Amino acid sequence: MSWHVQLAVNLAIFGSLIIVLSHHMYSMPIYIYIRRHTQYRVIYKNNLIPIIFVQSNI
């Protein structure tokens, strides 16, 4: 097998593995593992301005 064919095959395999790995890295939600238990309450003042209250339950 020539060097060019071997290089092309290796680059194709490596590129495919990188695409699959990067897809899985970006598709997995990490925030469910590091999130805190917080509750958000939104109250609208004069039906226009939202006021957000954050209550932590740690």
C-alpha positions as semicolon CSV with decimal commas, in nm:
position;residue;x (nm);y (nm);z (nm)
1;M;0,000;0,000;0,000
2;S;0,144;0,338;-0,090
3;W;0,203;0,611;0,162
4;H;-0,062;0,833;0,007
5;V;-0,333;0,569;0,036
6;Q;-0,236;0,490;0,395
7;L;-0,238;0,860;0,484
8;A;-0,578;0,909;0,321
9;V;-0,728;0,611;0,506
10;N;-0,582;0,720;0,841
11;L;-0,706;1,077;0,797
12;A;-1,053;0,956;0,701
13;I;-1,077;0,729;1,006
14;F;-0,937;0,993;1,242
15;G;-1,164;1,265;1,100
16;S;-1,471;1,045;1,137
17;L;-1,385;0,965;1,498
18;I;-1,332;1,334;1,578
19;I;-1,670;1,424;1,427
20;V;-1,849;1,158;1,632
21;L;-1,663;1,254;1,951
22;S;-1,731;1,626;1,911
23;H;-2,099;1,560;1,838
24;H;-2,134;1,364;2,160
25;M;-1,944;1,625;2,361
26;Y;-2,175;1,904;2,248
27;S;-2,498;1,705;2,264
28;M;-2,467;1,587;2,626
29;P;-2,618;1,837;2,873
30;I;-2,368;1,896;3,152
31;Y;-2,584;2,147;3,335
32;I;-2,807;1,879;3,487
33;Y;-2,504;1,745;3,672
34;I;-2,376;2,077;3,810
35;R;-2,700;2,262;3,867
36;R;-2,816;2,384;4,205
37;H;-3,166;2,346;4,332
38;T;-3,305;2,693;4,277
39;Q;-3,653;2,820;4,231
40;Y;-3,732;3,123;4,021
41;R;-4,039;3,338;4,069
42;V;-4,126;3,606;3,819
43;I;-4,358;3,888;3,918
44;Y;-4,457;4,153;3,666
45;K;-4,479;4,508;3,798
46;N;-4,757;4,699;3,620
47;N;-4,770;4,409;3,371
48;L;-4,456;4,545;3,203
49;I;-4,139;4,505;3,409
50;P;-4,043;4,153;3,519
51;I;-3,894;4,117;3,866
52;I;-3,717;3,785;3,922
53;F;-3,675;3,639;4,270
54;V;-3,423;3,358;4,316
55;Q;-3,468;3,122;4,609
56;S;-3,198;2,864;4,674
57;N;-3,281;2,535;4,843
58;I;-2,939;2,404;4,942
